[in-house]
Amino acid sequence: MIIVMKLGTPVEQVEKLKRKVCSLGCEIHESIGENYWLLGLVGDTSKVDKSQLLANRHVEKVIAVQEPFKKANKLFHPENTVVRIGERQIGGNDFIVIAGPCSVESEEQIVGIAQEIKKIGASFLRGGAFKPRTSPYSFQGLGDEGLELLKIARQKTGLPIVTEIMSPHKLAKFIDDVDIIQIGARNMQNFDLLKEVGRSGKPILLKRGMCATIEELLMAAEYIMSAGNSEVILCERGIRTFEKYTRNTLDLSAIPVIKKYSHLPVIVDPSHASGLWWLVEPLAKAALVVGADGIMVEVHNDPAKAKCDGQQSIKPARFKLLMDKLRLLAKVENKNV
Protein backbone atom coordinates (compact mmCIF):
# COMPACT_ATOMS: atom_id res chain seq x y z
CA MET A 1 0.00 0.00 0.00
CA ILE A 2 1.22 3.49 -0.88
CA ILE A 3 -0.05 6.72 0.63
CA VAL A 4 0.37 9.70 -1.69
CA MET A 5 0.53 12.93 0.29
CA LYS A 6 -0.76 16.21 -1.11
CA LEU A 7 1.93 18.69 -2.13
CA GLY A 8 2.51 21.29 0.54
CA THR A 9 1.44 19.06 3.43
CA PRO A 10 3.10 20.28 6.67
CA VAL A 11 5.86 17.99 7.91
CA GLU A 12 4.22 17.60 11.31
CA GLN A 13 1.07 16.22 9.64
CA VAL A 14 3.09 13.65 7.72
CA GLU A 15 4.92 12.63 10.90
CA LYS A 16 1.60 12.26 12.72
CA LEU A 17 0.27 9.97 10.00
CA LYS A 18 3.50 7.95 10.00
CA ARG A 19 3.26 7.38 13.75
CA LYS A 20 -0.31 6.17 13.37
CA VAL A 21 0.57 3.71 10.60
CA CYS A 22 3.62 2.41 12.47
CA SER A 23 1.47 1.81 15.54
CA LEU A 24 -0.52 -0.65 13.42
CA GLY A 25 2.60 -2.75 12.85
CA CYS A 26 3.68 -1.47 9.43
CA GLU A 27 7.09 -0.24 8.37
CA ILE A 28 7.27 3.03 6.40
CA HIS A 29 9.40 3.37 3.28
CA GLU A 30 9.47 7.09 2.50
CA SER A 31 10.19 8.56 -0.93
CA ILE A 32 10.33 12.32 -1.46
CA GLY A 33 10.77 14.01 -4.84
CA GLU A 34 10.30 17.44 -6.30
CA ASN A 35 6.64 16.79 -7.08
CA TYR A 36 5.72 13.89 -4.80
CA TRP A 37 5.83 12.61 -1.22
CA LEU A 38 5.10 8.91 -0.88
CA LEU A 39 4.71 6.73 2.17
CA GLY A 40 5.15 3.08 1.23
CA LEU A 41 3.70 0.64 3.75
CA VAL A 42 5.62 -2.60 4.17
CA GLY A 43 4.36 -5.51 6.26
CA ASP A 44 0.88 -6.64 7.27
CA THR A 45 -1.41 -3.87 6.00
CA SER A 46 -4.63 -5.72 6.86
CA LYS A 47 -5.12 -3.52 9.94
CA VAL A 48 -4.81 -0.31 7.93
CA ASP A 49 -8.22 1.12 7.03
CA LYS A 50 -8.01 2.66 3.56
CA SER A 51 -11.18 4.71 4.09
CA GLN A 52 -9.70 6.30 7.22
CA LEU A 53 -6.57 7.25 5.30
CA LEU A 54 -8.63 8.84 2.52
CA ALA A 55 -10.56 10.81 5.15
CA ASN A 56 -7.30 12.59 6.01
CA ARG A 57 -7.39 15.91 4.13
CA HIS A 58 -3.62 15.74 3.57
CA VAL A 59 -3.82 12.41 1.69
CA GLU A 60 -4.10 12.66 -2.09
CA LYS A 61 -4.78 8.99 -2.72
CA VAL A 62 -3.99 5.45 -1.57
CA ILE A 63 -2.62 2.88 -4.01
CA ALA A 64 -2.77 -0.88 -3.47
CA VAL A 65 0.45 -2.62 -4.54
CA GLN A 66 -0.29 -5.93 -6.22
CA GLU A 67 3.30 -7.13 -6.65
CA PRO A 68 4.89 -8.99 -3.69
CA PHE A 69 8.09 -6.92 -3.94
CA LYS A 70 7.71 -3.54 -2.27
CA LYS A 71 10.98 -1.65 -1.76
CA ALA A 72 12.20 -2.72 -5.20
CA ASN A 73 8.92 -1.55 -6.72
CA LYS A 74 8.84 1.55 -8.90
CA LEU A 75 5.61 2.63 -7.20
CA PHE A 76 7.57 3.02 -3.96
CA HIS A 77 10.44 4.86 -5.65
CA PRO A 78 9.36 6.60 -8.90
CA GLU A 79 12.86 7.89 -9.72
CA ASN A 80 15.37 5.35 -11.00
CA THR A 81 18.03 4.42 -8.47
CA VAL A 82 21.60 5.41 -9.30
CA VAL A 83 24.31 3.49 -7.44
CA ARG A 84 27.47 5.56 -6.98
CA ILE A 85 30.91 4.06 -6.43
CA GLY A 86 33.46 6.83 -6.05
CA GLU A 87 33.28 9.01 -9.16
CA ARG A 88 31.45 6.32 -11.13
CA GLN A 89 27.76 5.54 -11.20
CA ILE A 90 25.53 2.71 -12.34
CA GLY A 91 22.16 3.88 -13.61
CA GLY A 92 20.93 7.16 -15.05
CA ASN A 93 22.33 8.04 -18.47
CA ASP A 94 25.54 6.06 -18.06
CA PHE A 95 26.13 2.69 -19.70
CA ILE A 96 28.86 1.13 -17.59
CA VAL A 97 31.19 -1.68 -18.62
CA ILE A 98 32.53 -4.17 -16.08
CA ALA A 99 35.30 -6.31 -17.57
CA GLY A 100 37.95 -8.77 -16.53
CA PRO A 101 38.74 -12.48 -16.33
CA CYS A 102 36.41 -15.11 -14.96
CA SER A 103 38.96 -15.93 -12.29
CA VAL A 104 42.08 -14.34 -10.86
CA GLU A 105 45.05 -16.56 -11.77
CA SER A 106 48.16 -14.54 -10.93
CA GLU A 107 49.31 -10.99 -10.21
CA GLU A 108 50.75 -10.62 -13.69
CA GLN A 109 47.51 -11.81 -15.28
CA ILE A 110 45.04 -9.67 -13.31
CA VAL A 111 47.17 -6.51 -13.31
CA GLY A 112 47.92 -6.85 -17.03
CA ILE A 113 44.25 -7.30 -17.94
CA ALA A 114 43.20 -4.46 -15.62
CA GLN A 115 45.65 -2.09 -17.30
CA GLU A 116 44.42 -3.11 -20.76
CA ILE A 117 40.71 -2.71 -20.04
CA LYS A 118 41.29 0.59 -18.21
CA LYS A 119 43.08 1.95 -21.27
CA ILE A 120 40.24 0.76 -23.53
CA GLY A 121 37.53 2.33 -21.37
CA ALA A 122 36.14 -0.14 -18.82
CA SER A 123 34.71 1.40 -15.65
CA PHE A 124 35.11 -1.57 -13.28
CA LEU A 125 37.33 -4.65 -12.95
CA ARG A 126 35.73 -8.04 -12.38
CA GLY A 127 37.54 -11.17 -11.32
CA GLY A 128 36.64 -14.25 -9.33
CA ALA A 129 38.63 -15.05 -6.19
CA PHE A 130 36.13 -17.61 -4.87
CA LYS A 131 34.62 -19.65 -7.70
CA PRO A 132 31.39 -21.67 -7.51
CA ARG A 133 31.91 -24.58 -9.90
CA THR A 134 29.60 -27.39 -10.95
CA SER A 135 32.37 -29.94 -10.43
CA PRO A 136 34.24 -30.12 -7.10
CA TYR A 137 37.37 -31.00 -9.10
CA SER A 138 37.38 -27.80 -11.17
CA PHE A 139 39.50 -24.77 -10.30
CA GLN A 140 37.85 -23.09 -7.30
CA GLY A 141 39.78 -19.82 -7.38
CA LEU A 142 42.68 -18.50 -5.32
CA GLY A 143 40.52 -17.44 -2.40
CA ASP A 144 41.99 -14.81 -0.09
CA GLU A 145 45.10 -14.58 -2.26
CA GLY A 146 42.89 -13.73 -5.22
CA LEU A 147 41.30 -10.87 -3.26
CA GLU A 148 44.74 -9.48 -2.47
CA LEU A 149 45.69 -9.59 -6.15
CA LEU A 150 42.48 -7.76 -7.08
CA LYS A 151 43.41 -5.05 -4.57
CA ILE A 152 46.84 -4.74 -6.20
CA ALA A 153 45.19 -4.35 -9.62
CA ARG A 154 42.87 -1.68 -8.21
CA GLN A 155 45.79 0.19 -6.66
CA LYS A 156 47.68 0.19 -9.96
CA THR A 157 44.74 1.17 -12.20
CA GLY A 158 42.19 2.95 -10.02
CA LEU A 159 39.45 0.59 -11.25
CA PRO A 160 36.90 -0.38 -8.57
CA ILE A 161 36.67 -4.16 -8.17
CA VAL A 162 33.68 -6.49 -8.44
CA THR A 163 33.93 -10.03 -7.12
CA GLU A 164 31.64 -12.77 -5.87
CA ILE A 165 31.05 -13.72 -2.25
CA MET A 166 30.24 -17.34 -1.45
CA SER A 167 29.80 -17.31 2.31
CA PRO A 168 28.62 -14.87 4.98
CA HIS A 169 31.76 -15.79 6.93
CA LYS A 170 33.84 -13.75 4.45
CA LEU A 171 31.59 -10.69 4.56
CA ALA A 172 33.74 -8.58 6.89
CA LYS A 173 36.71 -8.96 4.53
CA PHE A 174 34.57 -8.18 1.49
CA ILE A 175 33.23 -5.03 3.14
CA ASP A 176 36.79 -3.85 3.69
CA ASP A 177 38.30 -4.93 0.38
CA VAL A 178 35.63 -4.99 -2.36
CA ASP A 179 33.81 -2.10 -4.07
CA ILE A 180 30.83 -4.10 -5.38
CA ILE A 181 29.93 -7.43 -3.81
CA GLN A 182 28.51 -9.90 -6.32
CA ILE A 183 25.89 -12.50 -5.45
CA GLY A 184 26.15 -15.21 -8.08
CA ALA A 185 23.31 -17.00 -9.85
CA ARG A 186 23.66 -20.07 -7.66
CA ASN A 187 23.24 -17.98 -4.51
CA MET A 188 20.39 -15.77 -5.69
CA GLN A 189 18.03 -17.48 -3.26
CA ASN A 190 20.55 -18.03 -0.46
CA PHE A 191 18.36 -15.94 1.82
CA ASP A 192 20.69 -15.95 4.81
CA LEU A 193 23.47 -14.55 2.60
CA LEU A 194 21.10 -11.98 1.09
CA LYS A 195 20.11 -10.73 4.53
CA GLU A 196 23.74 -10.49 5.61
CA VAL A 197 24.81 -8.43 2.59
CA GLY A 198 21.67 -6.38 3.15
CA ARG A 199 23.19 -5.26 6.43
CA SER A 200 26.57 -4.50 4.85
CA GLY A 201 25.81 -1.10 3.31
CA LYS A 202 27.95 -2.04 0.27
CA PRO A 203 26.71 -1.95 -3.34
CA ILE A 204 25.45 -5.42 -4.28
CA LEU A 205 25.41 -6.93 -7.78
CA LEU A 206 22.66 -9.57 -7.75
CA LYS A 207 22.69 -12.06 -10.61
CA ARG A 208 19.51 -13.77 -11.75
CA GLY A 209 19.36 -17.46 -10.95
CA MET A 210 19.51 -19.77 -13.94
CA CYS A 211 15.95 -21.01 -13.29
CA ALA A 212 14.53 -17.89 -11.65
CA THR A 213 11.60 -15.83 -12.84
CA ILE A 214 11.80 -12.04 -13.00
CA GLU A 215 9.57 -11.83 -9.93
CA GLU A 216 11.86 -14.19 -8.01
CA LEU A 217 14.86 -12.02 -8.92
CA LEU A 218 13.07 -8.92 -7.62
CA MET A 219 12.03 -10.76 -4.47
CA ALA A 220 15.68 -11.69 -3.89
CA ALA A 221 16.53 -7.99 -4.21
CA GLU A 222 13.74 -7.33 -1.71
CA TYR A 223 15.54 -9.51 0.86
CA ILE A 224 18.64 -7.30 0.55
CA MET A 225 16.66 -4.07 0.64
CA SER A 226 14.46 -5.15 3.56
CA ALA A 227 17.66 -5.59 5.59
CA GLY A 228 18.49 -1.92 4.99
CA ASN A 229 20.57 -1.86 1.79
CA SER A 230 19.11 0.00 -1.20
CA GLU A 231 22.35 -0.17 -3.23
CA VAL A 232 21.30 -3.10 -5.42
CA ILE A 233 22.22 -3.69 -9.07
CA LEU A 234 20.41 -6.49 -10.90
CA CYS A 235 22.11 -8.66 -13.52
CA GLU A 236 20.48 -10.70 -16.28
CA ARG A 237 22.92 -13.52 -17.12
CA GLY A 238 20.78 -15.98 -19.04
CA ILE A 239 18.35 -18.66 -17.92
CA ARG A 240 17.97 -22.38 -18.49
CA THR A 241 15.71 -23.37 -21.40
CA PHE A 242 15.45 -26.40 -23.65
CA GLU A 243 18.00 -24.83 -26.03
CA LYS A 244 21.41 -26.50 -25.73
CA TYR A 245 23.48 -24.61 -28.30
CA THR A 246 24.32 -21.78 -25.92
CA ARG A 247 25.29 -22.11 -22.27
CA ASN A 248 22.09 -20.32 -21.26
CA THR A 249 19.39 -18.32 -23.03
CA LEU A 250 19.78 -14.56 -22.63
CA ASP A 251 16.39 -13.11 -21.65
CA LEU A 252 16.64 -9.62 -23.14
CA SER A 253 12.92 -9.08 -22.56
CA ALA A 254 13.68 -9.09 -18.82
CA ILE A 255 15.39 -5.70 -19.12
CA PRO A 256 12.36 -3.58 -20.18
CA VAL A 257 10.11 -5.63 -17.89
CA ILE A 258 12.33 -4.89 -14.87
CA LYS A 259 12.55 -1.23 -15.93
CA LYS A 260 8.74 -1.08 -16.01
CA TYR A 261 8.23 -2.44 -12.50
CA SER A 262 11.42 -1.60 -10.60
CA HIS A 263 13.64 1.44 -10.05
CA LEU A 264 16.80 -0.66 -9.64
CA PRO A 265 19.55 -0.51 -12.29
CA VAL A 266 20.03 -3.66 -14.34
CA ILE A 267 23.03 -4.86 -16.34
CA VAL A 268 23.59 -7.81 -18.68
CA ASP A 269 26.26 -10.54 -18.66
CA PRO A 270 26.51 -11.75 -22.28
CA SER A 271 29.51 -13.97 -21.50
CA HIS A 272 27.70 -16.33 -19.11
CA ALA A 273 24.50 -16.07 -21.11
CA SER A 274 26.03 -17.41 -24.30
CA GLY A 275 29.11 -19.33 -23.18
CA LEU A 276 30.65 -18.47 -26.57
CA TRP A 277 33.12 -15.64 -27.15
CA TRP A 278 31.80 -14.73 -30.61
CA LEU A 279 28.30 -14.10 -29.24
CA VAL A 280 29.47 -11.59 -26.63
CA GLU A 281 29.57 -8.62 -29.02
CA PRO A 282 26.08 -8.92 -30.58
CA LEU A 283 24.46 -9.64 -27.21
CA ALA A 284 26.29 -6.73 -25.56
CA LYS A 285 25.08 -4.34 -28.27
CA ALA A 286 21.55 -5.69 -27.92
CA ALA A 287 21.72 -5.10 -24.17
CA LEU A 288 22.47 -1.41 -24.70
CA VAL A 289 19.67 -0.96 -27.22
CA VAL A 290 17.08 -2.74 -25.09
CA GLY A 291 17.72 -0.38 -22.18
CA ALA A 292 20.27 -2.02 -19.87
CA ASP A 293 22.43 0.18 -17.65
CA GLY A 294 25.60 -1.70 -18.53
CA ILE A 295 27.28 -5.01 -19.25
CA MET A 296 29.72 -7.35 -17.56
CA VAL A 297 32.02 -9.18 -19.95
CA GLU A 298 34.86 -11.62 -19.52
CA VAL A 299 38.19 -10.46 -20.93
CA HIS A 300 41.29 -12.66 -20.82
CA ASN A 301 44.74 -12.15 -22.29
CA ASP A 302 45.00 -15.83 -23.29
CA PRO A 303 41.56 -17.53 -23.29
CA ALA A 304 42.95 -20.83 -24.57
CA LYS A 305 44.93 -21.20 -21.33
CA ALA A 306 42.35 -19.72 -18.96
CA LYS A 307 41.67 -21.80 -15.86
CA CYS A 308 37.97 -21.02 -16.06
CA ASP A 309 35.51 -20.28 -18.92
CA GLY A 310 38.06 -19.45 -21.59
CA GLN A 311 35.57 -20.32 -24.34
CA GLN A 312 33.39 -17.33 -23.42
CA SER A 313 36.21 -14.82 -22.88
CA ILE A 314 37.31 -12.23 -25.42
CA LYS A 315 40.82 -10.86 -25.87
CA PRO A 316 41.63 -7.18 -25.18
CA ALA A 317 41.82 -6.38 -28.91
CA ARG A 318 38.27 -7.64 -29.48
CA PHE A 319 37.15 -5.86 -26.32
CA LYS A 320 38.39 -2.60 -27.87
CA LEU A 321 36.34 -3.24 -31.02
CA LEU A 322 33.29 -3.88 -28.83
CA MET A 323 33.80 -0.65 -26.89
CA ASP A 324 34.11 1.36 -30.11
CA LYS A 325 30.80 -0.03 -31.37
CA LEU A 326 29.07 0.53 -28.02
CA ARG A 327 30.11 4.19 -28.08
CA LEU A 328 28.49 4.60 -31.50
CA LEU A 329 25.27 2.92 -30.35
CA ALA A 330 25.26 4.95 -27.15
CA LYS A 331 24.94 8.17 -29.14
CA VAL A 332 21.71 6.90 -30.66
CA GLU A 333 20.34 5.86 -27.26
CA ASN A 334 21.51 9.07 -25.49
CA LYS A 335 23.80 7.08 -23.22
CA ASN A 336 27.34 7.72 -22.01
CA VAL A 337 29.83 4.86 -22.33
Buried (B, 14 or more C-beta within 10 A) or exposed (E): BBBBBEEEBEEEBBEEBBEBBEEBEBEBBEBEEEEEBBBBBBBEBEEBEBEEBEEBEBBBEBBEBEBEBBBBBBBBBEEBBBBEBEEBBBBBEBBBBBBBBBBBBEBEBBBBBBBBBBEBBBBBBBBBBBBBBEEEEEBBBBBEEBBBBBBBBBEBBEBBBBBBBBEBEBBEEBBEBBBBBBBBBBBBBBEEBBBBBBBBEBBBBBBBBBEBEBEBBBBBBBBBBBBEBBBBBBBBBBBEEEEEEBBBBBBBEBBEBBBEBBBBBBBBBBBBBBBBBEBBBEBBBBBBBBBBBBBBBBBBBEBEEBBBBBBBBBBBEBBBEBBEBBBEBBEEBEBEB
